[in-house]
């Protein structure tokens, strides 16, 4: 099993964090547009493309 190049973490404040696990570096933080509080429960990642899908 290969180690992932990036881990995505979603928390109750409506933010998704992209983390590089080899050095625990937070690469970016993303919040959905619109300025509304959003509970991000259902996210999916595409292994082949590295894209993250977030329903908003």
N, C-alpha and C positions, 0 to 999 in steps of 0.2 A: 504494500500500500504506500502510495506516495504522499508526501506531506503537502497540504494545500499552500498555495502561494498567497492567499488572502482569506481572512475570516471576516464575515459580516456579523455584527452584533446589533440587535434592535432592543431598545429599552422603552419603558413606559412614557418617557417624555416626548416621544415622537421623533427620535433621531436614530439614524443608522450610522454605525461607525465601521470603517474599513480598517482592518488590522493586518499587518504583515507579521506572521507568527515567528519567523526566524529571528527577529530582533525585537518583537513586541512593540513595533512602531505603529502609531495611529496615523494612517496615511491620509484619511479624510473623515469628515463628519458631514452628513447630509440630512436635511430636513425637507419634508414635502413642501411644495409651494403653496401659497395661500395664507400662511400665517395662522392656520387653525391648529389646535391641539389634535394630534392623530395618534391613535393606538395602533402600532404596526405589529400585527400578529402573524400575518400570512406573507412570508417572503420566500422566494425560490431563486436558486442560482443555477445557471446553465454551465455545466462542467466544461463543455467543448468550447464555448465562447467567453466564459468568465463574466457574463452579464448577470445582473441582479434584477429580478422582477418584483416590483412592489405595487400592490393594488392600492390606489388612493381614491 
